[in-house]
Every structure is written in C-alpha cells, then in structure tokens.
Amino acid sequence: MLLLVWTLLNAVSGLKADDGGMVEELVTEKEAEESHRQDSVNLLTFISLLTLTILTIWLFKHRRVRFLHETGLAMIYGLLVGVILRYGIPATSYHNKTPPSCSLKEGPSSTLLLNVSGKFFEYTLKGEISFREIHNVEQNDMLRKVTFDPEVFFNILLPPIIFHAGYSLKKRHFFRNLGSIITYAFLGTAVSCFVIGNLMYGVVKLMRAVGQLTEKFYYTDCLFFGAIISATDPVTVLAIFNELHADGDLYALLFGESVMNDAVAIVLSSSIMAYQPAGANTHMFDASAFFKSVGIFLGIFSGSFVMGAATGVVTALISCSFTKLHCFPLLETALFFLMSWSTFLLAEACGFTGVVAVLFCGITQAHYTCNNLSEESTKRTKQLFEVLHFLAENFIFSYMGLALFTFQKHIFSPIFIIGAFVAIFIGRALNIYPLSFLLNLGRRDKIRGNFQHMMMFAGLRGAMAFALAIRDTATSARQMMFTTTLLIVFFTVWVFGGGTTPMLSWLHISKTKQESAWLFRLWYTFDHNYLKPILTHSGPPLTSTLPSYCGPLASCLTSPRAYEQLRDPDTDLIHNDADLTFTFGDTAITANGASTSRADATGGLGWSTNGKRSGSTSEEALERELDSREQELLSRGTRLVFPMEDHI
Amino acid sequence: MLLLVWTLLNAVSGLKADDGGMVEELVTEKEAEESHRQDSVNLLTFISLLTLTILTIWLFKHRRVRFLHETGLAMIYGLLVGVILRYGIPATSYHNKTPPSCSLKEGPSSTLLLNVSGKFFEYTLKGEISFREIHNVEQNDMLRKVTFDPEVFFNILLPPIIFHAGYSLKKRHFFRNLGSIITYAFLGTAVSCFVIGNLMYGVVKLMRAVGQLTEKFYYTDCLFFGAIISATDPVTVLAIFNELHADGDLYALLFGESVMNDAVAIVLSSSIMAYQPAGANTHMFDASAFFKSVGIFLGIFSGSFVMGAATGVVTALISCSFTKLHCFPLLETALFFLMSWSTFLLAEACGFTGVVAVLFCGITQAHYTCNNLSEESTKRTKQLFEVLHFLAENFIFSYMGLALFTFQKHIFSPIFIIGAFVAIFIGRALNIYPLSFLLNLGRRDKIRGNFQHMMMFAGLRGAMAFALAIRDTATSARQMMFTTTLLIVFFTVWVFGGGTTPMLSWLHISKTKQESAWLFRLWYTFDHNYLKPILTHSGPPLTSTLPSYCGPLASCLTSPRAYEQLRDPDTDLIHNDADLTFTFGDTAITANGASTSRADATGGLGWSTNGKRSGSTSEEALERELDSREQELLSRGTRLVFPMEDHI
C-alpha cells in the first residue's frame, strides 16, 4: 500500500521536475496544464485510497472481521496518506512566488478583469483569505491543492448518499415507527442542538475566562455547532445490525432517525446562519430574528419536502403512463436517474435544500415509482445508486482522514474538544431518554430500556456533520468547530462503531414481534386506497375506493392494468422465478376491493362500506403485503451484497 | 415540452426578481449563491432536455421510427431551447455592471490576490478574453452562463463514451478485421487530415483573395481543422446496423474505425498544436518541427496505449488474485469502475491523453477482466457504463444543439463552410477507396464495392469533433472552425444518419460468411496460450503451454481454478440458466491442452508439439469460442436494450 502511495508521490515530484523545460509556452497555459495535472493526481490519490479500502474490506468480509467498518478503514487510509503528504514531502513550493496582488476600492465581485499590457484576463472569486494564509499559499501549495471545494460535498457526494438512504428505507418498519422517528428527528435534534449549543457557550465563556480564546465566538456560533454535530450517521452500527439480523424496529428507529435528522440538521444550521438580530451584539436574543429563523426553517423544510415528493410523484406518473417503457430498461433507468437528479437541482434553483428534497424524492420513488419499473430496471436503479452511494460515502470518509493532517486551518483547542465530547454525550442523553419516555406513553409496544441504551450508544457522527462543518471555515470559531467535528467523527466511528457487536450482545437485543401504530394504519389506508391506484398499477381500482359519485373521474384515473389484476389475480405469481410460494397482499386487497365494488353496484353505499371494510381488514392485509414485499425482494435473486440495503 | 422550458425560464426570471430584497448581505455571498443557482438552472435545463429526449426516443422505438436517432433528436431539442434562450429572453443583464478591472505589469498567474481595504480575496484565472467580449459579459450574461467549461467534455463526458466503446467492441469481428481497422484509423485519418487541411488552406487563400478573411489563418490551423474533423462517429448508422442485423464485418470495420480514429484524431490535433517552427512565419514547413510533431504523436499515442492496457492488466490481475471477490458484486463493480477511472487520471497526470488510455483500458478490461468477474458484476458493470455512456452522449448532442444559438463567438463564413463540406467529402473518399483497394490486395475476403460505398456514406461527425473544436475558441480561425464543425455534425447526423436504412437496402448489404485473418490467428494463439492463463481463470494451464523448463514458474502463475476446469469441464455449463446448449470453446481447448500436457510428461517435447497442435486446431477452436461467447451473452438473460451494445 505504501508503495502505491510512494509511486503517487514520485509522480507528483516528477511533474515538478518535468515542467522546467517548456519555457517558451505562455505562463497561463503552463499553469492551467499544471493545475489540471495536479487535479488528476489528487483525484488519483483518492481513487487509490478507495481501491485500497475496497480490497481491505474484501479481506475483512472474507474473514468476517466486524470490529472495523469500511468507513473506519477509509479514514485510516486517509490519515496515513495525510501524514505522508504533510511530513513526507519537502515543504518547498514549485510555485516559488507570492501571488501578485492588486488593490481596489470597491467590494469584491465574482468576476475580476486583469489588464496586462492591453490583454484582458478574467478571474473568478475563490474566497476571502486572511493575511496569514497568503504566506501559506506560498509554502504549502501541495497541501492546499489536495483540498476540495466544500460545495463538492453538498452538490456531488451527499446527494447520492442521501437519496440511497431514502430509496432503501425499509417501508415496513419505517412507517410502523413513523411517529417515533419524526419525534426523535425533529424534537430530538432540536433538543440536542440547543443543549449542545448552550453547553458549548458555557465552554466558550470558560475558555475566555482562562485566556484560551481571544477571537470572536458568538452564541449563534455555539448553536450552529449544536446543529451540525446533531446529525447522526450510525452507518457502522446499521451494517452490523444487518449482518446479525438484529431487531427490525430498532433498526428502523436508528436508520429513520439518522436519515431524517440529517435533513433537520442541514436546514437547522442554515436557519441559524440566517438568524441575524438587528443589534450589533449578535449573541443577544431577538424575538423577531428568532421567529424569522423558525419561519425560514419551516419554509425551507416544507419546500424541500414538497419539491422532493412532487418530483417523485411526477416520475411515478411518467413511468405509469409510458407503460411500454418496460421494454427499454436503459431508458427507464436513465429517466429515473435524471428525474432524481433534477429534484436536487430544482430545489437548489428555488433556494430550497437539494439534499433534503433528494431524501424525500428517494422515499417517494421507492414507494411509488418502483412499482411501475420493470424488474430489470428496479435492479438496475438499485445497483446504480448502491455503487454511487458506496463510492461517495467512502470518498467522504477517506477525505476526512486526509483532512486531519492536510487541512491548513486547524485550531486544536483541548478545552473546546473535551467540552464538545461531554456536550454531545449529554445532548444525546437528553434527546433519547426523555423522548423515549414520552413516546412510550403513547406506544403500544414500548421502546424498552435496552433499545434506548443502544440508541444512545449509536449516536455516531459522520458524513453530514463533516460536510456541514467544512462548508464554512472562514472564522476561527468555525475552524475550531471543524477540527472538533473531525475528532468526534473519528472517535465515534472507531470506538462506538467497533463496540457495536459486544454492545448488542451485552444489551440482549434480538428480533421481536411488532404491532402497527395508528399513524401507520391511517396512512396505509389513504395510501393504499387512493395514492397507489393513481400513481402505480397495483392496488384496487379507484372505482372501488372512491365514492360512487366520483365514478367517471375514478375510471379515468385508474390504470387499465389495475383491472387486469382484478381479472387474473395470479399473474404476478407467474412472473416470479423463485420457488417461494406466498400470497401477495395487493392481490388479496384487490379481491377485497372487487367484492366491495360489487356491493357498490348493488347498494350504492360503497364508500362508507369500503372505508370500514378496509379499516377492519387493513391490519392483516398490510402485514401480508409488507411481508410479501420483503420476501419478493429476497426471491428476485438479487445477491445480497451489503445486507444493510436489501434486507433487515 | 415548450411548457417545461417556459417553467424553467420563469424560474430563471423568478430568481432575478427574488434577489433584490436581500441587500444587507455581502455582495460576494450573494453572487456566489446566485451563480450556484444559475448553475443549477443550467444543469436542470439539460436534464429536462435529456428527459424529453428519452421520452421521445421511447415513442420512436415503440413505433419503430428509424429515420431519427436519439442523438439527432437531442440536437433538435437543444436547438429549440437555444432559440428560446437567445430570442425569448430580453437581453438585459441582471449583473448590470462591467466587472471591475485592475492592471498589472507582469504576466497573468493562476492566482491573483485582491486587496479591498485591508481584506484579501483570492481569485483564480479563468482565461483570456478579448476586449470585445468584455461588453458581451455585460449584455449576454444569461447566454454566457449556459456555456460549460470545454474541459468538462474531455474530463467528464468523453471518458465514459470512449470507455464504453472499447468495452463493447465485439471481439470476434474486431480482431478478425484488426489490420484493416488499424489501416483505416491511422493511415486513413492521416490522409483525411492532410487532404482536408490542404484543401481548406486553398479555401482560406480564396477567402483572403475575395476579401472575406482579414484575420490570421495559418496552414497549421487548416491542418488542425483537418485533424478534428477527421474523427468519425457513425453512432446513428451503427444503431441501425444493429437493429437490421446488417453485416458483422462491415459493422466491425465502421465501429472499429470510428473508435480508433477518435483516438488518432485527438492525438493528431495535439501534435499539430505542438508543431511550432522556429521562424515567425508559422505556415512554412520546418523539418525539425515536423519530426518533433511526429515524435509527439508517437509518444503520446504509445504512452496512452501502454498506460490503458497496463491498468486493464492490473485490474485483471487484482480480480484474478482476489478470487473470493465474486461474493461481493458491489465491491467488484466499484473496483472495476475505480480502476477504469484511474487509467484516465493516471494518463492525464503523466501528460498522456486520458481518453485514448481509457479506450485501450476498455478493450483490455472487456478481454481479460470480464472473464474474472462474476456474472452479476459483468452485468452490473456493463449496465453502469451503458447508462453513463447513454447520458453523456445525449448530453453532448443536446449541448451541440444548444450551442448553435447560445455560443457567443460564432463566425459563419459561407465560403469556409461550403469548402469544408466539399473537403470532408473528398477527404473521406481519398481515405476509403484507395485504402480499400490496398487492403483488398492482402485480404482473403475482399471489402466489396457496396461496403466501401457504405463506409463512405457512414462518415458522420459527432461528439469527438465537437469536443475538439470547442476546446479552444480563442482566435477567430478557431471560432470559424467551431461553427463549421457544428454545422457539419448537424448535417451528417440528420441527413446521413436518417438515410442509413434506404442506403443499406439500396446497396444490398446483408450478412455474409467470414474467414479469419492471419494477424488475428497469430494474436489469438499468443493470447490464448500465454496471456489468458496468467490474467484470467480460463484457458489451458500455463504448465501445458510453456516449455517444460519453465515448469515451476508456470505452475506458480497458473490459477488453481484452471486445473479445476480441467477436472470438471462441464461446471461452466451448469451455471447457465438458459436452455441453449452449446460447447464452450475454452473447454474444448482446455481438453486439448490437457492431452498435450500428458504428452509433455511422456516426451518432454511439449512446447513444439503444443505450438503446432494449437496452431493447427486454433482456427476451429477460436471460431467456436467466439461463437459461444456471443451466444453466452445472449443466453444470460440480459434484455437487449440497445442492440448495438449487446449483439451484432
């Protein structure tokens, strides 16, 4: 492995030496070429890291090593390369000159023209840099070059990760625990954010008292830190859950919480950034500014939600109306990919949060569009996003490892770091235990003590916290936060991630039987009777679920294939190439719908009858449906690669 | 469709209106945000275009419309959006000010610091712009924004297209016609380049004579134009060939030529750029500069070739030694993807041409690595690159349509355009007919007249010509070339692409029987006996093909699975889930190898015996192998989406 890294480094130094000869070329062309080569080398470094990670993961999987997840491994490799880049390469720069500087009276604009003896050159703004860094530019060009634009994380790496999370949500357990997940994600993250923010504000005051802090560090900065560090990412824990087939409900709680709180944290942090009180002293409480922030939070969140869900629905409608698209899986897959990506862009273009929109788009796609896709395309899209997610996640984690040594603006403040570790522990505790207590008051199957301890333990921080922290490292407060976030991610992924297996056996967590929640039942009835028939070819025809006076509209909206299913309820089973025999929940419900529609024809009281009937039978039917859906996934012959995505 | 475009435009204008309110924010932040939104809207425009293209293609495929290929369609949609952007939006800019400018005495560097009252801002060089454009910046900001960095084409869009072309080369017909393909690609492209270059130089002289040209236009510029326009891309023709199951050899000749001449053209054009005679008058012939260019051509081409093939071989070795990687198709796919990408980056980092390296990497991967991948991964990688290729190709073609109206520096010169159309016709004719005549002297199965006419007709220009032309549009000569290239692509794709079906029936082209070429036989024997056993698990063990004194080395290099195959030659057949029965060429050869190795043990004259035996039986065996390989592809149950990729 070191050999590979060494080769890379040689390539880098080779480039430096290579460049001396071509003096006749223009400086600009030469520098552009050099910068392009440098970019190639940087990317190559990461790709080699990922390759190494993959080969080592394979070794680990082969030997059933569970204490270190691939993300942890990626971080270790990143760290090693970071150390080599930092200490292995002489600090001299091949640049060898301070960049030229010019002065203007007006504020900076995005474009600047440079006039060199009549020729004009166009420059684009990269950002503000402090006076201290100007010399760093000179000295550590190599280290600086390995740094990516933070927006790369938000626009390229996070979307596939988050989309995949939404797309692979296991609906059964997710919707069963929807209320609890939303409580943990919204209320829990808010609690965690405010607890951590206030505790850190105490820490900051302490630091100022002992003379460890001289620069500005406002209350809003502390709250911002609370927001970014509240996004949990128990990827390691969940992978082990899957391998050990641990409890499905606990999995859903943890996975659902982590997926949703990523969305909450990202919107929360931008709302806090938008919190700008009228006075100069920005750590005072200002009611109007506070409500403005709350309004921004609600606006961005609901806007992103609506946008994501809407694109998902549009895709479902397109794939539903272009039925013969089935015959061209490549077109279907491409369409699916483009529509999912356009959600992100549409949200960003409208000023909402693309990542959040993509999450809800993923959930909607998995729920509706997937039913309309051909079997081939379902597999293709799943695999496509699986690969993208895998590459993006491991890239981020190896970049984290690299950043610890190569990032130029680290501020290691022991008091702040210790304070942060204590604060996230307290924040997590005040999130999980009180909310679990409250939730248990309303839940039929309580969240038991060992589950609560496991959730407490699984508060790992990961890609989202890192991406939020690196987004803005302009002030020293933000730099301190970034360093601390990095250390927290390292510690939690390695220590808590590695300790999952012993913890699970210590807490005696295994599979348990579950019941459905009322929120789920309510949603299921609405979804099954109205949304599915419109957006997909499955489910009962609308003519049987809508009141009789809506007859013409209903028959217009119902897909002809829904009737086909009524006529021949066994067709679906014929398509299955596995030997498993099971009844399709949908078919059962369809039969039920058919009998109701017959009652409808005789009595005209279809709606209320149907409403009650589906209410009374829904519980069994939906259990069957969800069961069969999951078995179906298994029976389709997809090899289970990372059990996390395919089956709980 | 227009509705969608309209929505987009509204979104754009909405953004403009939206922005006025937030005056308290910093100009930089606001501009960065604005630019981010703008980027999102631009990408969204293209994604909507692609979505529309996909839906229309589906309609066309569904109704078996063959006269317009998806790429032609993408161009039409691009054109429409271009017209709307150009004429539908008022030309006022929301920027409303000329960018500030500052003066320096020294030449431009890649980084510039701006000092605004003590605060330093960092700017990166975008490129030189002429004085005329500074005002364009002001006026047509919207149109300008929709323009991508040309390097995007080379670094993001072309690699998957070219890799896929290499990866999906049908080995049977490709290697059978290897000699002819190389002749057309190297000699033919060189002939075409020089013919077109010289003719265009005449046209340029004519233009100067009639006063149509006042700016500089050197002989090297003409040659450069010859190089970029010599890259053929008969994607439309080949798609129809597939659908109609036209002659396999003709397909191989056309596809092979187009794939290889892309590589030749890209290297040729950069060699011509490097041609800088010592004197000031750069259109004089300078022997040393000429030979330097030839040297550069050979250096870059062979370097890229070696690099691509080497990475392919390394991947094959990795996938061969990590045999249990089979159980984790995700890891395998990710590894395959990363290794292929690293070829590109490695070549770029070393100063070679990434696109060319990727082509040869694709060919090597298809030949060796594919044998080591699990069935699941073979399908996955195929589908992954299929989707990437599809998206990238259609993106480029819709961008071409868009560029006709939105590109700011078009120079429409009627004489030049007419001259270019005549020149590419003559260039193509002087490439195909004389070379076919020469090739027919040596070929057993001649390239018949109707094939030659079809090849002449199939000289479509596409993505590569466009990408090479847009790479540098600094001088007016280059701008004229770019405009002309665009028009040539439009014309050839629509007219020649649309006329393929009538042309095929007019020329009476159907399937014919073929024989193997000597070059192919030579290569096959070496490859089958030595390379395949080392790099894959198939083929005879090295112990039977290497001379006996190499015994220890041979048994060390031979994979244990090769012996397993010997013991149980039917295992491969069991894995097949289709009902087709056929014999595996490999198995037959293995049995042959086994008997030879027995002879080896008794006589010790293994090498010469084996050499002769495999020589005498190779023809039948390789026919069988290639046949079964293709049948296998069919029998694996992959639905044939675009027949082009899967089967001739």
Interface residues (C-beta under 8 A of the other chain):
Chain A: A11 L15 D18 E24 L26 V27 T28 E31 A32 E34 S35 H36 R37 S40 V41 L43 L44 I47 S48 L50 T51 I54 L55 I57 W58 K61 H62 K97 P99 P100 S101 C102 S103 L104 K105 E106 G107 P108 S109 S110 T111 L112 L113 L114 N115 V116 S117 K119 F120 F121 E122 Y123 T124 L125 K126 G127 E128 I129 S130 F131 I134 V137 E151 Q276 I318 F322 K324 L325 C327 F328 P329 L330 L331 T333 A334 L335 F337 L338 M339 W341 S342 L345 L346 E348 A349 C350 G351 G354 E376 R380 Q383 L384 E386 V387 F390 L391 R639 V641 F642
Chain B: A11 L15 D18 E24 L26 V27 T28 E31 A32 S35 H36 R37 S40 V41 L43 L44 I47 S48 L50 T51 I54 L55 I57 W58 K61 H62 K97 P99 P100 S101 C102 S103 L104 K105 E106 G107 P108 S109 S110 T111 L112 L113 L114 N115 V116 S117 K119 F120 F121 E122 Y123 T124 L125 K126 G127 E128 I129 S130 F131 I134 V137 E151 Q276 I318 F322 K324 L325 C327 F328 P329 L330 L331 T333 A334 L335 F337 L338 M339 W341 S342 L345 L346 E348 A349 C350 G351 G354 E376 R380 Q383 L384 E386 V387 F390 L391 R639 V641 F642
